[in-house]
Amino acid sequence: MMRHLLPLLLAGLMAAPALADEERAEHFSGKPADTLAEAVTNADEANRELASLLDGELSDADLAKVHQLSYTMENALARIHEEVYQLEGTLEEVHLGSEAFDRERVRTNGETYLNAMDTLLD
């Protein structure tokens, strides 16, 4: 019976340091990115802060700050990814509207596309 418990005990001992690390690590939610504009703003601010941190020696406090920033950056990238995916559909509507000589379809979708791209590229 002990022979069957030994692998479980060893696995438990090996997992203990990982659990301790997991318990010590603080987890942050990051700034929300509910809109494309908010995502771009948050990404820009976080990128500037990351660049500033990377410009010097990385202390433990700096690494903790990078860890915290990464949550905001992940939220921003997720929103940007979602918005760009939707934007691809909007651009396809512009394309299809132009093929069909549907001026209203081109105008409506073209304006939506340009507004979103302005947000991304500003």
Backbone atoms as SQL, in Angstrom:
CREATE TABLE atoms (id INTEGER PRIMARY KEY, chain TEXT, resi INTEGER, resn TEXT, atom TEXT, x REAL, y REAL, z REAL);
INSERT INTO atoms VALUES
  (1, 'A', 1, 'MET', 'N', 0.823, -1.186, 0.000),
  (2, 'A', 1, 'MET', 'CA', 0.000, 0.000, 0.000),
  (3, 'A', 1, 'MET', 'C', 0.874, 1.260, 0.000),
  (4, 'A', 2, 'MET', 'N', 1.933, 1.253, 0.760),
  (5, 'A', 2, 'MET', 'CA', 2.826, 2.402, 0.817),
  (6, 'A', 2, 'MET', 'C', 3.435, 2.663, -0.560),
  (7, 'A', 3, 'ARG', 'N', 3.691, 1.586, -1.318),
  (8, 'A', 3, 'ARG', 'CA', 4.272, 1.731, -2.643),
  (9, 'A', 3, 'ARG', 'C', 3.342, 2.549, -3.547),
  (10, 'A', 4, 'HIS', 'N', 2.047, 2.448, -3.365),
  (11, 'A', 4, 'HIS', 'CA', 1.084, 3.197, -4.169),
  (12, 'A', 4, 'HIS', 'C', 0.986, 4.648, -3.716),
  (13, 'A', 5, 'LEU', 'N', 1.254, 4.908, -2.464),
  (14, 'A', 5, 'LEU', 'CA', 1.174, 6.269, -1.936),
  (15, 'A', 5, 'LEU', 'C', 2.427, 7.085, -2.232),
  (16, 'A', 6, 'LEU', 'N', 3.556, 6.425, -2.415),
  (17, 'A', 6, 'LEU', 'CA', 4.814, 7.121, -2.625),
  (18, 'A', 6, 'LEU', 'C', 4.765, 8.078, -3.823),
  (19, 'A', 7, 'PRO', 'N', 4.273, 7.669, -4.995),
  (20, 'A', 7, 'PRO', 'CA', 4.209, 8.627, -6.110),
  (21, 'A', 7, 'PRO', 'C', 3.329, 9.833, -5.790),
  (22, 'A', 8, 'LEU', 'N', 2.244, 9.609, -5.071),
  (23, 'A', 8, 'LEU', 'CA', 1.374, 10.726, -4.706),
  (24, 'A', 8, 'LEU', 'C', 2.071, 11.688, -3.741),
  (25, 'A', 9, 'LEU', 'N', 2.796, 11.129, -2.777),
  (26, 'A', 9, 'LEU', 'CA', 3.529, 11.969, -1.832),
  (27, 'A', 9, 'LEU', 'C', 4.610, 12.773, -2.541),
  (28, 'A', 10, 'LEU', 'N', 5.338, 12.125, -3.448),
  (29, 'A', 10, 'LEU', 'CA', 6.383, 12.824, -4.195),
  (30, 'A', 10, 'LEU', 'C', 5.789, 13.927, -5.065),
  (31, 'A', 11, 'ALA', 'N', 4.690, 13.634, -5.712),
  (32, 'A', 11, 'ALA', 'CA', 4.031, 14.651, -6.542),
  (33, 'A', 11, 'ALA', 'C', 3.587, 15.827, -5.686),
  (34, 'A', 12, 'GLY', 'N', 3.080, 15.542, -4.508),
  (35, 'A', 12, 'GLY', 'CA', 2.655, 16.600, -3.602),
  (36, 'A', 12, 'GLY', 'C', 3.815, 17.463, -3.150),
  (37, 'A', 13, 'LEU', 'N', 4.953, 16.831, -2.862),
  (38, 'A', 13, 'LEU', 'CA', 6.136, 17.586, -2.453),
  (39, 'A', 13, 'LEU', 'C', 6.668, 18.450, -3.592),
  (40, 'A', 14, 'MET', 'N', 6.623, 17.915, -4.799),
  (41, 'A', 14, 'MET', 'CA', 7.108, 18.677, -5.947),
  (42, 'A', 14, 'MET', 'C', 6.184, 19.849, -6.255),
  (43, 'A', 15, 'ALA', 'N', 4.905, 19.703, -6.007),
  (44, 'A', 15, 'ALA', 'CA', 3.943, 20.767, -6.293),
  (45, 'A', 15, 'ALA', 'C', 3.942, 21.845, -5.228),
  (46, 'A', 16, 'ALA', 'N', 4.412, 21.545, -4.036),
  (47, 'A', 16, 'ALA', 'CA', 4.361, 22.502, -2.933),
  (48, 'A', 16, 'ALA', 'C', 5.058, 23.824, -3.246),
  (49, 'A', 17, 'PRO', 'N', 6.282, 23.830, -3.826),
  (50, 'A', 17, 'PRO', 'CA', 6.895, 25.114, -4.138),
  (51, 'A', 17, 'PRO', 'C', 6.080, 25.903, -5.162),
  (52, 'A', 18, 'ALA', 'N', 5.498, 25.216, -6.125),
  (53, 'A', 18, 'ALA', 'CA', 4.693, 25.913, -7.119),
  (54, 'A', 18, 'ALA', 'C', 3.468, 26.551, -6.473),
  (55, 'A', 19, 'LEU', 'N', 2.862, 25.856, -5.544),
  (56, 'A', 19, 'LEU', 'CA', 1.711, 26.413, -4.839),
  (57, 'A', 19, 'LEU', 'C', 2.120, 27.603, -3.999),
  (58, 'A', 20, 'ALA', 'N', 3.269, 27.510, -3.375),
  (59, 'A', 20, 'ALA', 'CA', 3.750, 28.626, -2.553),
  (60, 'A', 20, 'ALA', 'C', 3.988, 29.848, -3.435),
  (61, 'A', 21, 'ASP', 'N', 4.605, 29.655, -4.601),
  (62, 'A', 21, 'ASP', 'CA', 4.829, 30.766, -5.519),
  (63, 'A', 21, 'ASP', 'C', 3.509, 31.362, -5.975),
  (64, 'A', 22, 'GLU', 'N', 2.551, 30.489, -6.265),
  (65, 'A', 22, 'GLU', 'CA', 1.248, 30.944, -6.741),
  (66, 'A', 22, 'GLU', 'C', 0.547, 31.756, -5.662),
  (67, 'A', 23, 'GLU', 'N', 0.681, 31.338, -4.412),
  (68, 'A', 23, 'GLU', 'CA', 0.041, 32.058, -3.323),
  (69, 'A', 23, 'GLU', 'C', 0.705, 33.410, -3.096),
  (70, 'A', 24, 'ARG', 'N', 2.014, 33.504, -3.337),
  (71, 'A', 24, 'ARG', 'CA', 2.734, 34.759, -3.118),
  (72, 'A', 24, 'ARG', 'C', 2.471, 35.766, -4.223),
  (73, 'A', 25, 'ALA', 'N', 2.297, 35.285, -5.435),
  (74, 'A', 25, 'ALA', 'CA', 2.130, 36.195, -6.570),
  (75, 'A', 25, 'ALA', 'C', 0.791, 36.912, -6.462),
  (76, 'A', 26, 'GLU', 'N', 0.859, 38.237, -6.551),
  (77, 'A', 26, 'GLU', 'CA', -0.370, 39.006, -6.560),
  (78, 'A', 26, 'GLU', 'C', -0.886, 39.036, -7.989),
  (79, 'A', 27, 'HIS', 'N', -2.180, 38.976, -8.119),
  (80, 'A', 27, 'HIS', 'CA', -2.768, 39.036, -9.443),
  (81, 'A', 27, 'HIS', 'C', -3.649, 40.267, -9.540),
  (82, 'A', 28, 'PHE', 'N', -3.560, 40.915, -10.654),
  (83, 'A', 28, 'PHE', 'CA', -4.251, 42.159, -10.886),
  (84, 'A', 28, 'PHE', 'C', -5.230, 41.960, -12.032),
  (85, 'A', 29, 'SER', 'N', -6.226, 42.784, -12.081),
  (86, 'A', 29, 'SER', 'CA', -7.174, 42.690, -13.183),
  (87, 'A', 29, 'SER', 'C', -6.773, 43.626, -14.323),
  (88, 'A', 30, 'GLY', 'N', -5.972, 44.602, -14.056),
  (89, 'A', 30, 'GLY', 'CA', -5.572, 45.563, -15.072),
  (90, 'A', 30, 'GLY', 'C', -6.702, 46.542, -15.346),
  (91, 'A', 31, 'LYS', 'N', -6.383, 47.587, -16.080),
  (92, 'A', 31, 'LYS', 'CA', -7.405, 48.561, -16.457),
  (93, 'A', 31, 'LYS', 'C', -8.337, 47.928, -17.472),
  (94, 'A', 32, 'PRO', 'N', -9.611, 48.198, -17.370),
  (95, 'A', 32, 'PRO', 'CA', -10.547, 47.632, -18.344),
  (96, 'A', 32, 'PRO', 'C', -10.385, 48.311, -19.703),
  (97, 'A', 33, 'ALA', 'N', -10.781, 47.614, -20.733),
  (98, 'A', 33, 'ALA', 'CA', -10.753, 48.148, -22.097),
  (99, 'A', 33, 'ALA', 'C', -12.108, 47.858, -22.720),
  (100, 'A', 34, 'ASP', 'N', -13.099, 48.653, -22.337),
  (101, 'A', 34, 'ASP', 'CA', -14.465, 48.408, -22.783),
  (102, 'A', 34, 'ASP', 'C', -14.737, 48.905, -24.195),
  (103, 'A', 35, 'THR', 'N', -13.897, 49.815, -24.663),
  (104, 'A', 35, 'THR', 'CA', -14.054, 50.341, -26.029),
  (105, 'A', 35, 'THR', 'C', -12.691, 50.312, -26.717),
  (106, 'A', 36, 'LEU', 'N', -12.723, 50.479, -28.020),
  (107, 'A', 36, 'LEU', 'CA', -11.465, 50.540, -28.767),
  (108, 'A', 36, 'LEU', 'C', -10.638, 51.742, -28.326),
  (109, 'A', 37, 'ALA', 'N', -11.289, 52.879, -28.151),
  (110, 'A', 37, 'ALA', 'CA', -10.553, 54.083, -27.732),
  (111, 'A', 37, 'ALA', 'C', -9.900, 53.878, -26.369),
  (112, 'A', 38, 'GLU', 'N', -10.622, 53.264, -25.455),
  (113, 'A', 38, 'GLU', 'CA', -10.072, 53.001, -24.129),
  (114, 'A', 38, 'GLU', 'C', -8.900, 52.023, -24.216),
  (115, 'A', 39, 'ALA', 'N', -9.034, 51.015, -25.062),
  (116, 'A', 39, 'ALA', 'CA', -7.959, 50.033, -25.239),
  (117, 'A', 39, 'ALA', 'C', -6.704, 50.690, -25.797),
  (118, 'A', 40, 'VAL', 'N', -6.866, 51.538, -26.785),
  (119, 'A', 40, 'VAL', 'CA', -5.716, 52.216, -27.395),
  (120, 'A', 40, 'VAL', 'C', -5.047, 53.141, -26.390),
  (121, 'A', 41, 'THR', 'N', -5.851, 53.889, -25.643),
  (122, 'A', 41, 'THR', 'CA', -5.300, 54.792, -24.618),
  (123, 'A', 41, 'THR', 'C', -4.541, 54.009, -23.557),
  (124, 'A', 42, 'ASN', 'N', -5.159, 52.939, -23.047),
  (125, 'A', 42, 'ASN', 'CA', -4.514, 52.129, -22.013),
  (126, 'A', 42, 'ASN', 'C', -3.231, 51.486, -22.530),
  (127, 'A', 43, 'ALA', 'N', -3.266, 50.980, -23.755),
  (128, 'A', 43, 'ALA', 'CA', -2.071, 50.361, -24.329),
  (129, 'A', 43, 'ALA', 'C', -0.961, 51.389, -24.495),
  (130, 'A', 44, 'ASP', 'N', -1.312, 52.570, -24.963),
  (131, 'A', 44, 'ASP', 'CA', -0.311, 53.619, -25.155),
  (132, 'A', 44, 'ASP', 'C', 0.349, 53.995, -23.833),
  (133, 'A', 45, 'GLU', 'N', -0.467, 54.195, -22.804),
  (134, 'A', 45, 'GLU', 'CA', 0.074, 54.553, -21.491),
  (135, 'A', 45, 'GLU', 'C', 0.947, 53.435, -20.926),
  (136, 'A', 46, 'ALA', 'N', 0.462, 52.202, -21.021),
  (137, 'A', 46, 'ALA', 'CA', 1.222, 51.066, -20.488),
  (138, 'A', 46, 'ALA', 'C', 2.508, 50.854, -21.278),
  (139, 'A', 47, 'ASN', 'N', 2.448, 51.025, -22.596),
  (140, 'A', 47, 'ASN', 'CA', 3.644, 50.866, -23.414),
  (141, 'A', 47, 'ASN', 'C', 4.705, 51.900, -23.064),
  (142, 'A', 48, 'ARG', 'N', 4.274, 53.125, -22.835),
  (143, 'A', 48, 'ARG', 'CA', 5.224, 54.177, -22.445),
  (144, 'A', 48, 'ARG', 'C', 5.886, 53.838, -21.107),
  (145, 'A', 49, 'GLU', 'N', 5.060, 53.346, -20.180),
  (146, 'A', 49, 'GLU', 'CA', 5.598, 52.998, -18.867),
  (147, 'A', 49, 'GLU', 'C', 6.554, 51.811, -18.976),
  (148, 'A', 50, 'LEU', 'N', 6.195, 50.821, -19.779),
  (149, 'A', 50, 'LEU', 'CA', 7.081, 49.670, -19.987),
  (150, 'A', 50, 'LEU', 'C', 8.391, 50.112, -20.624),
  (151, 'A', 51, 'ALA', 'N', 8.320, 50.959, -21.629),
  (152, 'A', 51, 'ALA', 'CA', 9.537, 51.453, -22.287),
  (153, 'A', 51, 'ALA', 'C', 10.434, 52.180, -21.290),
  (154, 'A', 52, 'SER', 'N', 9.825, 52.976, -20.422),
  (155, 'A', 52, 'SER', 'CA', 10.590, 53.691, -19.409),
  (156, 'A', 52, 'SER', 'C', 11.273, 52.714, -18.448),
  (157, 'A', 53, 'LEU', 'N', 10.555, 51.695, -18.037),
  (158, 'A', 53, 'LEU', 'CA', 11.136, 50.694, -17.136),
  (159, 'A', 53, 'LEU', 'C', 12.271, 49.927, -17.810),
  (160, 'A', 54, 'LEU', 'N', 12.086, 49.605, -19.076),
  (161, 'A', 54, 'LEU', 'CA', 13.099, 48.840, -19.803),
  (162, 'A', 54, 'LEU', 'C', 14.350, 49.665, -20.093),
  (163, 'A', 55, 'ASP', 'N', 14.226, 50.979, -19.983),
  (164, 'A', 55, 'ASP', 'CA', 15.344, 51.872, -20.278),
  (165, 'A', 55, 'ASP', 'C', 16.410, 51.854, -19.188),
  (166, 'A', 56, 'GLY', 'N', 16.065, 51.341, -18.018),
  (167, 'A', 56, 'GLY', 'CA', 17.027, 51.321, -16.914),
  (168, 'A', 56, 'GLY', 'C', 17.255, 49.903, -16.431),
  (169, 'A', 57, 'GLU', 'N', 17.923, 49.816, -15.297),
  (170, 'A', 57, 'GLU', 'CA', 18.096, 48.520, -14.647),
  (171, 'A', 57, 'GLU', 'C', 16.738, 48.076, -14.131),
  (172, 'A', 58, 'LEU', 'N', 16.452, 46.800, -14.225),
  (173, 'A', 58, 'LEU', 'CA', 15.160, 46.292, -13.765),
  (174, 'A', 58, 'LEU', 'C', 15.284, 45.773, -12.338),
  (175, 'A', 59, 'SER', 'N', 14.789, 46.569, -11.408),
  (176, 'A', 59, 'SER', 'CA', 14.783, 46.145, -10.007),
  (177, 'A', 59, 'SER', 'C', 13.617, 45.177, -9.793),
  (178, 'A', 60, 'ASP', 'N', 13.562, 44.593, -8.614),
  (179, 'A', 60, 'ASP', 'CA', 12.436, 43.729, -8.278),
  (180, 'A', 60, 'ASP', 'C', 11.124, 44.517, -8.321),
  (181, 'A', 61, 'ALA', 'N', 11.167, 45.742, -7.846),
  (182, 'A', 61, 'ALA', 'CA', 9.975, 46.586, -7.884),
  (183, 'A', 61, 'ALA', 'C', 9.552, 46.866, -9.322),
  (184, 'A', 62, 'ASP', 'N', 10.541, 47.065, -10.207),
  (185, 'A', 62, 'ASP', 'CA', 10.236, 47.279, -11.622),
  (186, 'A', 62, 'ASP', 'C', 9.585, 46.046, -12.227),
  (187, 'A', 63, 'LEU', 'N', 10.100, 44.874, -11.884),
  (188, 'A', 63, 'LEU', 'CA', 9.522, 43.634, -12.406),
  (189, 'A', 63, 'LEU', 'C', 8.089, 43.459, -11.911),
  (190, 'A', 64, 'ALA', 'N', 7.839, 43.839, -10.674),
  (191, 'A', 64, 'ALA', 'CA', 6.473, 43.781, -10.145),
  (192, 'A', 64, 'ALA', 'C', 5.568, 44.741, -10.906),
  (193, 'A', 65, 'LYS', 'N', 6.096, 45.902, -11.246),
  (194, 'A', 65, 'LYS', 'CA', 5.316, 46.875, -12.009),
  (195, 'A', 65, 'LYS', 'C', 5.035, 46.351, -13.418),
  (196, 'A', 66, 'VAL', 'N', 6.021, 45.726, -14.048),
  (197, 'A', 66, 'VAL', 'CA', 5.831, 45.128, -15.373),
  (198, 'A', 66, 'VAL', 'C', 4.746, 44.054, -15.301),
  (199, 'A', 67, 'HIS', 'N', 4.809, 43.248, -14.254),
  (200, 'A', 67, 'HIS', 'CA', 3.804, 42.204, -14.064),
  (201, 'A', 67, 'HIS', 'C', 2.410, 42.826, -13.995),
  (202, 'A', 68, 'GLN', 'N', 2.284, 43.888, -13.225),
  (203, 'A', 68, 'GLN', 'CA', 0.990, 44.552, -13.084),
  (204, 'A', 68, 'GLN', 'C', 0.553, 45.181, -14.412),
  (205, 'A', 69, 'LEU', 'N', 1.469, 45.832, -15.094),
  (206, 'A', 69, 'LEU', 'CA', 1.167, 46.463, -16.382),
  (207, 'A', 69, 'LEU', 'C', 0.701, 45.451, -17.421),
  (208, 'A', 70, 'SER', 'N', 1.259, 44.254, -17.366),
  (209, 'A', 70, 'SER', 'CA', 0.936, 43.255, -18.383),
  (210, 'A', 70, 'SER', 'C', -0.547, 42.914, -18.398),
  (211, 'A', 71, 'TYR', 'N', -1.215, 43.024, -17.260),
  (212, 'A', 71, 'TYR', 'CA', -2.651, 42.754, -17.226),
  (213, 'A', 71, 'TYR', 'C', -3.429, 43.817, -18.006),
  (214, 'A', 72, 'THR', 'N', -3.049, 45.063, -17.842),
  (215, 'A', 72, 'THR', 'CA', -3.681, 46.139, -18.608),
  (216, 'A', 72, 'THR', 'C', -3.396, 45.957, -20.088),
  (217, 'A', 73, 'MET', 'N', -2.165, 45.598, -20.419),
  (218, 'A', 73, 'MET', 'CA', -1.787, 45.412, -21.813),
  (219, 'A', 73, 'MET', 'C', -2.551, 44.241, -22.441),
  (220, 'A', 74, 'GLU', 'N', -2.716, 43.173, -21.681),
  (221, 'A', 74, 'GLU', 'CA', -3.477, 42.022, -22.181),
  (222, 'A', 74, 'GLU', 'C', -4.938, 42.404, -22.423),
  (223, 'A', 75, 'ASN', 'N', -5.526, 43.164, -21.512),
  (224, 'A', 75, 'ASN', 'CA', -6.908, 43.616, -21.697),
  (225, 'A', 75, 'ASN', 'C', -7.028, 44.476, -22.953),
  (226, 'A', 76, 'ALA', 'N', -6.075, 45.373, -23.130),
  (227, 'A', 76, 'ALA', 'CA', -6.098, 46.254, -24.299),
  (228, 'A', 76, 'ALA', 'C', -5.948, 45.454, -25.588),
  (229, 'A', 77, 'LEU', 'N', -5.002, 44.531, -25.617),
  (230, 'A', 77, 'LEU', 'CA', -4.801, 43.732, -26.826),
  (231, 'A', 77, 'LEU', 'C', -6.009, 42.869, -27.151),
  (232, 'A', 78, 'ALA', 'N', -6.648, 42.336, -26.132),
  (233, 'A', 78, 'ALA', 'CA', -7.836, 41.516, -26.366),
  (234, 'A', 78, 'ALA', 'C', -8.938, 42.350, -27.013),
  (235, 'A', 79, 'ARG', 'N', -9.153, 43.566, -26.494),
  (236, 'A', 79, 'ARG', 'CA', -10.184, 44.445, -27.073),
  (237, 'A', 79, 'ARG', 'C', -9.795, 44.854, -28.491),
  (238, 'A', 80, 'ILE', 'N', -8.533, 45.215, -28.696),
  (239, 'A', 80, 'ILE', 'CA', -8.077, 45.617, -30.033),
  (240, 'A', 80, 'ILE', 'C', -8.256, 44.454, -31.006),
  (241, 'A', 81, 'HIS', 'N', -7.901, 43.266, -30.588),
  (242, 'A', 81, 'HIS', 'CA', -8.066, 42.084, -31.445),
  (243, 'A', 81, 'HIS', 'C', -9.533, 41.908, -31.831),
  (244, 'A', 82, 'GLU', 'N', -10.417, 42.004, -30.840),
  (245, 'A', 82, 'GLU', 'CA', -11.848, 41.845, -31.106),
  (246, 'A', 82, 'GLU', 'C', -12.354, 42.919, -32.066),
  (247, 'A', 83, 'GLU', 'N', -11.925, 44.148, -31.842),
  (248, 'A', 83, 'GLU', 'CA', -12.370, 45.258, -32.688),
  (249, 'A', 83, 'GLU', 'C', -11.831, 45.125, -34.113),
  (250, 'A', 84, 'VAL', 'N', -10.585, 44.716, -34.251),
  (251, 'A', 84, 'VAL', 'CA', -10.003, 44.543, -35.586),
  (252, 'A', 84, 'VAL', 'C', -10.711, 43.408, -36.324),
  (253, 'A', 85, 'TYR', 'N', -11.047, 42.358, -35.605),
  (254, 'A', 85, 'TYR', 'CA', -11.789, 41.255, -36.217),
  (255, 'A', 85, 'TYR', 'C', -13.124, 41.764, -36.770),
  (256, 'A', 86, 'GLN', 'N', -13.829, 42.584, -35.989),
  (257, 'A', 86, 'GLN', 'CA', -15.092, 43.158, -36.457),
  (258, 'A', 86, 'GLN', 'C', -14.857, 44.135, -37.600),
  (259, 'A', 87, 'LEU', 'N', -13.753, 44.847, -37.529),
  (260, 'A', 87, 'LEU', 'CA', -13.419, 45.816, -38.562),
  (261, 'A', 87, 'LEU', 'C', -13.165, 45.144, -39.908),
  (262, 'A', 88, 'GLU', 'N', -12.633, 43.945, -39.869),
  (263, 'A', 88, 'GLU', 'CA', -12.435, 43.191, -41.109),
  (264, 'A', 88, 'GLU', 'C', -13.778, 42.959, -41.804),
  (265, 'A', 89, 'GLY', 'N', -14.807, 42.657, -41.027),
  (266, 'A', 89, 'GLY', 'CA', -16.150, 42.479, -41.583),
  (267, 'A', 89, 'GLY', 'C', -16.702, 43.774, -42.144),
  (268, 'A', 90, 'THR', 'N', -16.436, 44.871, -41.462),
  (269, 'A', 90, 'THR', 'CA', -16.893, 46.174, -41.935),
  (270, 'A', 90, 'THR', 'C', -16.224, 46.523, -43.258),
  (271, 'A', 91, 'LEU', 'N', -14.939, 46.279, -43.356),
  (272, 'A', 91, 'LEU', 'CA', -14.226, 46.544, -44.604),
  (273, 'A', 91, 'LEU', 'C', -14.754, 45.655, -45.731),
  (274, 'A', 92, 'GLU', 'N', -15.090, 44.419, -45.404),
  (275, 'A', 92, 'GLU', 'CA', -15.667, 43.526, -46.420),
  (276, 'A', 92, 'GLU', 'C', -16.995, 44.087, -46.933),
  (277, 'A', 93, 'GLU', 'N', -17.774, 44.707, -46.037),
  (278, 'A', 93, 'GLU', 'CA', -19.022, 45.338, -46.455),
  (279, 'A', 93, 'GLU', 'C', -18.754, 46.512, -47.398),
  (280, 'A', 94, 'VAL', 'N', -17.686, 47.265, -47.136),
  (281, 'A', 94, 'VAL', 'CA', -17.295, 48.343, -48.050),
  (282, 'A', 94, 'VAL', 'C', -16.962, 47.743, -49.410),
  (283, 'A', 95, 'HIS', 'N', -16.180, 46.700, -49.397),
  (284, 'A', 95, 'HIS', 'CA', -15.770, 46.031, -50.641),
  (285, 'A', 95, 'HIS', 'C', -16.980, 45.524, -51.428),
  (286, 'A', 96, 'LEU', 'N', -17.843, 44.782, -50.733),
  (287, 'A', 96, 'LEU', 'CA', -19.014, 44.219, -51.407),
  (288, 'A', 96, 'LEU', 'C', -19.967, 45.314, -51.881),
  (289, 'A', 97, 'GLY', 'N', -20.092, 46.365, -51.086),
  (290, 'A', 97, 'GLY', 'CA', -20.935, 47.491, -51.500),
  (291, 'A', 97, 'GLY', 'C', -20.402, 48.157, -52.747),
  (292, 'A', 98, 'SER', 'N', -19.081, 48.281, -52.842),
  (293, 'A', 98, 'SER', 'CA', -18.496, 48.910, -54.039),
  (294, 'A', 98, 'SER', 'C', -18.703, 48.038, -55.269),
  (295, 'A', 99, 'GLU', 'N', -18.644, 46.734, -55.110),
  (296, 'A', 99, 'GLU', 'CA', -18.892, 45.823, -56.234),
  (297, 'A', 99, 'GLU', 'C', -20.332, 45.923, -56.731),
  (298, 'A', 100, 'ALA', 'N', -21.246, 46.127, -55.778),
  (299, 'A', 100, 'ALA', 'CA', -22.671, 46.185, -56.112),
  (300, 'A', 100, 'ALA', 'C', -23.130, 47.616, -56.432),
  (301, 'A', 101, 'PHE', 'N', -22.213, 48.564, -56.438),
  (302, 'A', 101, 'PHE', 'CA', -22.548, 49.972, -56.654),
  (303, 'A', 101, 'PHE', 'C', -23.620, 50.445, -55.671),
  (304, 'A', 102, 'ASP', 'N', -23.527, 49.952, -54.428),
  (305, 'A', 102, 'ASP', 'CA', -24.455, 50.312, -53.355),
  (306, 'A', 102, 'ASP', 'C', -23.822, 51.443, -52.553),
  (307, 'A', 103, 'ARG', 'N', -24.126, 52.660, -52.942),
  (308, 'A', 103, 'ARG', 'CA', -23.492, 53.840, -52.354),
  (309, 'A', 103, 'ARG', 'C', -23.736, 53.948, -50.841),
  (310, 'A', 104, 'GLU', 'N', -24.960, 53.684, -50.412),
  (311, 'A', 104, 'GLU', 'CA', -25.275, 53.799, -48.984),
  (312, 'A', 104, 'GLU', 'C', -24.503, 52.776, -48.161),
  (313, 'A', 105, 'ARG', 'N', -24.392, 51.567, -48.669),
  (314, 'A', 105, 'ARG', 'CA', -23.630, 50.514, -47.986),
  (315, 'A', 105, 'ARG', 'C', -22.167, 50.913, -47.871),
  (316, 'A', 106, 'VAL', 'N', -21.623, 51.474, -48.943),
  (317, 'A', 106, 'VAL', 'CA', -20.231, 51.919, -48.928),
  (318, 'A', 106, 'VAL', 'C', -20.057, 53.080, -47.953),
  (319, 'A', 107, 'ARG', 'N', -20.965, 54.051, -47.996),
  (320, 'A', 107, 'ARG', 'CA', -20.850, 55.236, -47.134),
  (321, 'A', 107, 'ARG', 'C', -20.952, 54.853, -45.657),
  (322, 'A', 108, 'THR', 'N', -21.982, 54.105, -45.306),
  (323, 'A', 108, 'THR', 'CA', -22.203, 53.736, -43.904),
  (324, 'A', 108, 'THR', 'C', -21.048, 52.914, -43.360),
  (325, 'A', 109, 'ASN', 'N', -20.676, 51.865, -44.058),
  (326, 'A', 109, 'ASN', 'CA', -19.594, 50.996, -43.590),
  (327, 'A', 109, 'ASN', 'C', -18.236, 51.663, -43.720),
  (328, 'A', 110, 'GLY', 'N', -18.073, 52.488, -44.749),
  (329, 'A', 110, 'GLY', 'CA', -16.814, 53.204, -44.920),
  (330, 'A', 110, 'GLY', 'C', -16.557, 54.179, -43.786),
  (331, 'A', 111, 'GLU', 'N', -17.601, 54.882, -43.347),
  (332, 'A', 111, 'GLU', 'CA', -17.451, 55.816, -42.227),
  (333, 'A', 111, 'GLU', 'C', -17.141, 55.068, -40.929),
  (334, 'A', 112, 'THR', 'N', -17.812, 53.953, -40.716),
  (335, 'A', 112, 'THR', 'CA', -17.536, 53.139, -39.526),
  (336, 'A', 112, 'THR', 'C', -16.094, 52.657, -39.543),
  (337, 'A', 113, 'TYR', 'N', -15.653, 52.183, -40.694),
  (338, 'A', 113, 'TYR', 'CA', -14.277, 51.692, -40.849),
  (339, 'A', 113, 'TYR', 'C', -13.272, 52.819, -40.559),
  (340, 'A', 114, 'LEU', 'N', -13.485, 53.972, -41.174),
  (341, 'A', 114, 'LEU', 'CA', -12.538, 55.095, -41.001),
  (342, 'A', 114, 'LEU', 'C', -12.500, 55.575, -39.555),
  (343, 'A', 115, 'ASN', 'N', -13.644, 55.641, -38.892),
  (344, 'A', 115, 'ASN', 'CA', -13.655, 56.063, -37.483),
  (345, 'A', 115, 'ASN', 'C', -12.849, 55.122, -36.623),
  (346, 'A', 116, 'ALA', 'N', -13.021, 53.838, -36.826),
  (347, 'A', 116, 'ALA', 'CA', -12.261, 52.867, -36.044),
  (348, 'A', 116, 'ALA', 'C', -10.767, 52.935, -36.374),
  (349, 'A', 117, 'MET', 'N', -10.457, 53.080, -37.637),
  (350, 'A', 117, 'MET', 'CA', -9.038, 53.166, -38.023),
  (351, 'A', 117, 'MET', 'C', -8.400, 54.422, -37.476),
  (352, 'A', 118, 'ASP', 'N', -9.145, 55.535, -37.448),
  (353, 'A', 118, 'ASP', 'CA', -8.609, 56.756, -36.848),
  (354, 'A', 118, 'ASP', 'C', -8.238, 56.523, -35.388),
  (355, 'A', 119, 'THR', 'N', -9.085, 55.791, -34.690),
  (356, 'A', 119, 'THR', 'CA', -8.799, 55.479, -33.286),
  (357, 'A', 119, 'THR', 'C', -7.542, 54.640, -33.163),
  (358, 'A', 120, 'LEU', 'N', -7.394, 53.669, -34.051),
  (359, 'A', 120, 'LEU', 'CA', -6.214, 52.795, -34.003),
  (360, 'A', 120, 'LEU', 'C', -4.930, 53.521, -34.385),
  (361, 'A', 121, 'LEU', 'N', -5.008, 54.394, -35.347),
  (362, 'A', 121, 'LEU', 'CA', -3.796, 54.984, -35.913),
  (363, 'A', 121, 'LEU', 'C', -3.393, 56.320, -35.292),
  (364, 'A', 122, 'ASP', 'N', -4.267, 56.911, -34.494),
  (365, 'A', 122, 'ASP', 'CA', -3.909, 58.190, -33.864),
  (366, 'A', 122, 'ASP', 'C', -2.914, 58.009, -32.761);
